[in-house]
Amino acid sequence: MTLEEVVACESAAQKMQTVSNAVEELLVAAQRQDRLTVGVYESAKLMNVDPDSVVLCLLAIDEDEEDDIALQIHFTLIQAFCCDNDIDIVRVSGMRRLAELLGEPGPTEESEESRDLHCLLVTNPHTDSWKSHGLVEVASYCEESRENNQWLPNISLQER
């Protein structure tokens, strides 16, 4: 590996960590301010009623769920809708960390109260100009990814 390649790899890893932290910050802030819609069905309902209020869609899945055909079909339909409505989309892995951030029981804990965390929408009502550093960082990352022909960027949330 050349020095340039090593520097590029380190830079990419640092950028990924920055974006991952921004996603975590954004999710916590959005939930606190009631700007987070959780669940595939709930997200589909919101996008049908008011797609202009959605500023970011997070599709969360871990490797062990990659073979879930029904979930993949839902994701494909949601992605198409987001693309048609200029909504940034990010694929997220690390369901355990996601549950922890949102105060949900972990995937190993059984609870009747646990929500479907596979699709999360961050909203910004038309009457409000809410700006979050995390939202700006993630939107910038999505734009950079699209410029590199990566239409569905991936982010991994690391357990702490």
C-alpha positions as CSV (number, residue, x, y, z in Angstrom):
1,M,0.0,0.0,0.0
2,T,1.3,3.4,-0.9
3,L,1.3,6.4,1.5
4,E,-1.5,8.0,-0.5
5,E,-3.7,4.8,-0.2
6,V,-3.0,4.6,3.6
7,V,-4.0,8.3,4.0
8,A,-7.1,7.8,1.8
9,C,-8.2,4.8,3.9
10,E,-7.7,6.6,7.2
11,S,-9.6,9.6,5.8
12,A,-12.5,7.4,4.7
13,A,-12.6,5.7,8.1
14,Q,-12.6,9.0,9.9
15,K,-15.4,10.4,7.6
16,M,-17.5,7.2,8.3
17,Q,-17.0,7.7,12.0
18,T,-18.0,11.4,11.8
19,V,-21.1,10.5,9.8
20,S,-22.0,7.7,12.2
21,N,-21.8,10.1,15.1
22,A,-23.9,12.6,13.2
23,V,-26.6,10.0,12.6
24,E,-26.6,9.1,16.3
25,E,-26.8,12.8,17.3
26,L,-29.6,13.4,14.7
27,L,-31.7,10.5,15.9
28,V,-31.6,11.5,19.5
29,A,-32.4,15.1,18.7
30,A,-35.2,14.1,16.3
31,Q,-36.8,11.8,18.9
32,R,-36.5,14.4,21.6
33,Q,-38.3,17.0,19.4
34,D,-40.9,14.6,18.1
35,R,-39.5,14.6,14.6
36,L,-38.9,10.9,14.3
37,T,-41.3,8.3,12.8
38,V,-40.4,4.7,13.6
39,G,-41.6,1.6,11.7
40,V,-42.1,0.5,8.1
41,Y,-45.9,0.8,8.2
42,E,-45.9,4.2,10.1
43,S,-43.3,5.6,7.7
44,A,-45.3,4.5,4.7
45,K,-48.4,6.2,6.1
46,L,-46.5,9.4,6.7
47,M,-44.8,9.5,3.3
48,N,-48.2,8.9,1.7
49,V,-49.8,11.8,3.6
50,D,-47.0,14.4,3.8
51,P,-43.8,13.4,1.9
52,D,-42.6,17.0,1.8
53,S,-42.0,17.0,5.6
54,V,-39.6,14.0,5.4
55,V,-35.9,15.1,5.2
56,L,-34.2,11.8,5.8
57,C,-35.0,8.1,5.6
58,L,-32.9,5.5,7.5
59,L,-33.3,1.9,6.5
60,A,-31.9,-0.3,9.3
61,I,-31.0,-4.0,8.9
62,D,-28.3,-6.3,10.3
63,E,-26.7,-9.1,8.3
64,D,-28.8,-11.8,9.8
65,E,-31.9,-10.2,8.4
66,E,-30.6,-9.7,4.9
67,D,-32.5,-12.8,3.7
68,D,-35.9,-11.4,4.8
69,I,-37.6,-11.1,1.4
70,A,-40.6,-9.2,2.8
71,L,-38.4,-6.6,4.4
72,Q,-36.3,-6.3,1.2
73,I,-39.5,-5.6,-0.8
74,H,-40.6,-3.0,1.7
75,F,-37.1,-1.4,1.5
76,T,-37.2,-1.4,-2.3
77,L,-40.6,0.4,-2.3
78,I,-39.5,2.9,0.3
79,Q,-36.3,3.6,-1.6
80,A,-38.2,4.2,-4.8
81,F,-40.6,6.6,-3.1
82,C,-37.7,8.5,-1.5
83,C,-35.9,8.8,-4.8
84,D,-39.1,10.1,-6.5
85,N,-39.5,12.7,-3.7
86,D,-35.9,13.8,-3.3
87,I,-35.6,12.4,0.2
88,D,-32.1,11.4,1.4
89,I,-31.8,7.7,2.2
90,V,-29.1,5.9,4.3
91,R,-28.8,2.2,5.0
92,V,-27.8,1.6,8.6
93,S,-26.5,-1.5,10.3
94,G,-26.2,-1.9,14.1
95,M,-29.7,-2.6,15.3
96,R,-28.6,-3.1,18.9
97,R,-27.0,0.4,19.0
98,L,-30.0,1.9,17.3
99,A,-32.3,0.3,19.9
100,E,-30.1,1.7,22.6
101,L,-30.1,5.2,21.2
102,L,-33.9,5.2,21.0
103,G,-34.4,3.7,24.4
104,E,-35.9,0.5,23.0
105,P,-35.3,-3.0,24.4
106,G,-32.4,-4.7,22.6
107,P,-33.0,-7.4,19.9
108,T,-32.3,-10.1,22.5
109,E,-34.8,-8.8,25.0
110,E,-38.4,-9.8,24.3
111,S,-40.9,-7.1,24.9
112,E,-44.4,-6.4,23.7
113,E,-43.6,-2.7,23.6
114,S,-40.6,-2.9,21.2
115,R,-41.1,-1.0,17.9
116,D,-40.1,-1.9,14.4
117,L,-36.8,-0.1,13.9
118,H,-36.2,-1.1,10.3
119,C,-37.4,2.3,8.9
120,L,-36.9,5.6,10.5
121,L,-38.0,9.0,9.1
122,V,-36.7,12.3,10.2
123,T,-39.2,15.1,9.5
124,N,-39.0,18.8,9.4
125,P,-42.5,20.5,9.3
126,H,-42.9,23.2,6.6
127,T,-43.6,25.8,9.3
128,D,-40.3,25.2,11.0
129,S,-36.7,25.7,9.9
130,W,-35.1,23.2,12.3
131,K,-31.5,22.7,11.6
132,S,-29.4,20.1,13.3
133,H,-25.6,19.7,12.8
134,G,-26.2,16.0,12.4
135,L,-28.8,16.6,9.7
136,V,-26.5,18.9,7.8
137,E,-23.6,16.3,8.1
138,V,-25.7,13.4,7.0
139,A,-27.3,15.3,4.0
140,S,-23.7,16.3,2.9
141,Y,-22.6,12.7,3.1
142,C,-25.7,11.6,1.0
143,E,-24.9,14.2,-1.6
144,E,-21.2,13.1,-1.8
145,S,-22.3,9.5,-2.1
146,R,-24.6,10.3,-5.0
147,E,-21.8,12.2,-6.7
148,N,-19.8,8.9,-6.5
149,N,-22.8,6.9,-7.9
150,Q,-23.5,5.3,-4.6
151,W,-27.3,5.8,-4.3
152,L,-27.7,4.1,-1.0
153,P,-24.9,4.9,1.3
154,N,-24.2,2.6,4.3
155,I,-23.4,3.5,7.8
156,S,-22.5,1.2,10.6
157,L,-23.5,2.2,14.2
158,Q,-20.9,0.8,16.6
159,E,-21.9,-0.6,20.0
160,R,-20.4,1.2,22.9
